[in-house]
Amino acid sequence: MGSITETRSKETGKHVKRVAAYSELLALKAGLSTAEAKLLRLCSPMHNIGKVAIPDNILNKPGKLTDSEFTIMKTHAKLGYEMLEHSNRDILKAAAIVAHEHHEKYDGSGYPRKLKGEEIHIYGQITAVADVFDALGSD
């Protein structure tokens, strides 16, 4: 499912695979069990699943988004959560958390809910770090 998003945007399938690998490694380093780290490796590629609902002209716009475009882009976190939240499967429950919280920031300045500190689930925290780390090292 994580690859679906990548086919609509300029992101690559390699990005989601790297985010998955980084997330698993960071989960282990953070003291999560091997089972939880594996779960995070499987669900973290779905962090941007909500982008399937973002219009192509915004999703694939070269250059900086306008304020109104960025407001629309930010909805992908909540949209992804809403797509996944009703599942009874552990992987999709975890993916819903990741989709919803991967843009929250420890200081409360993130989105969509402006969570701060430990209010952000560890899965969201780890995936956020993995996503940004990969983005900083990629074109």
C-alpha positions in Angstrom: 0.0 0.0 0.0 2.9 2.3 0.6 3.9 2.0 -3.0 0.6 3.3 -4.2 1.4 6.7 -2.9 4.8 6.7 -4.5 3.3 6.0 -8.0 1.3 9.3 -7.8 4.1 11.5 -6.6 7.7 12.4 -7.4 8.8 10.3 -4.4 10.3 7.0 -5.3 9.6 3.5 -4.2 13.1 3.5 -2.8 12.1 6.2 -0.4 9.5 4.1 1.3 11.9 1.1 1.5 14.6 3.3 3.1 12.1 4.8 5.5 11.0 1.2 6.4 14.6 0.1 7.1 15.5 3.3 9.1 12.3 2.9 11.1 13.0 -0.7 12.0 16.6 0.2 13.0 15.5 3.3 15.1 12.8 1.2 16.8 15.3 -1.3 17.9 17.7 1.4 19.1 14.8 3.0 21.0 14.2 -0.2 22.9 11.1 -1.5 21.1 10.8 -5.3 20.8 11.9 -7.1 17.6 8.2 -7.7 16.9 7.3 -4.1 17.2 10.3 -3.0 15.1 9.2 -5.4 12.4 5.6 -4.1 12.6 7.0 -0.6 12.2 9.1 -1.7 9.2 5.9 -3.0 7.6 3.6 -0.1 8.4 6.0 2.9 8.0 5.9 2.8 4.2 2.2 3.8 4.5 3.1 7.1 6.2 2.0 9.2 3.2 -1.0 7.0 2.1 -3.3 10.0 2.5 -1.5 11.7 -0.4 -3.6 9.6 -2.8 -6.4 12.1 -2.0 -4.3 15.2 -2.8 -4.8 16.8 -6.2 -2.0 16.1 -8.7 -1.4 19.8 -9.4 -0.4 20.2 -5.7 1.2 16.8 -5.2 3.5 17.1 -8.1 4.0 20.8 -8.2 7.7 21.7 -8.8 8.9 24.3 -6.4 7.4 25.8 -3.3 3.7 25.4 -2.5 1.6 28.5 -1.8 0.1 28.8 1.7 -3.3 27.5 0.5 -1.7 24.6 -1.4 0.3 23.7 1.7 -2.9 23.8 3.8 -4.3 21.2 1.4 -1.1 19.1 1.4 -1.2 19.0 5.2 -4.5 17.2 5.1 -2.8 14.0 3.9 -2.0 13.1 7.5 -5.6 13.1 8.7 -6.8 11.6 5.4 -4.4 8.7 5.7 -5.5 8.1 9.3 -9.2 8.1 8.2 -8.4 5.6 5.5 -6.8 3.1 7.9 -8.4 3.8 11.4 -11.3 1.3 11.1 -9.2 -1.8 10.5 -8.9 -4.5 13.1 -5.5 -5.6 11.7 -2.5 -4.7 13.8 -0.5 -3.5 10.9 -3.2 -1.2 9.7 -3.9 0.1 13.2 -0.1 0.9 13.4 -0.1 2.4 9.9 -3.1 4.7 10.9 -1.0 6.0 13.8 2.0 6.5 11.6 0.0 8.3 8.9 -1.7 10.6 11.4 1.4 11.5 13.5 4.5 11.5 11.2 4.3 15.3 10.9 3.8 16.1 14.6 6.8 17.7 16.2 8.1 17.3 19.7 7.7 21.0 20.5 4.0 20.9 19.4 4.5 22.9 16.2 3.6 20.0 13.8 0.4 18.9 12.3 -2.4 17.9 12.1 -3.1 17.9 15.9 -0.2 19.9 17.3 0.7 17.1 19.6 3.9 17.5 21.7 6.4 15.4 23.5 5.1 12.0 24.6 1.6 12.8 23.3 3.1 11.6 19.9 3.1 7.9 19.7 6.6 6.3 19.4 5.7 5.0 15.9 5.0 8.5 14.7 8.1 9.8 16.3 10.3 7.2 14.8 8.8 7.4 11.3 9.1 11.2 11.3 12.8 10.9 12.0 13.3 8.2 9.4 11.3 10.2 6.8 13.2 13.5 7.4 16.6 11.6 7.5 15.9 10.1 4.1 14.6 13.3 2.6 17.8 15.2 3.7 20.0 12.6 2.1 18.0 12.4 -1.2 17.4 14.7 -4.2 
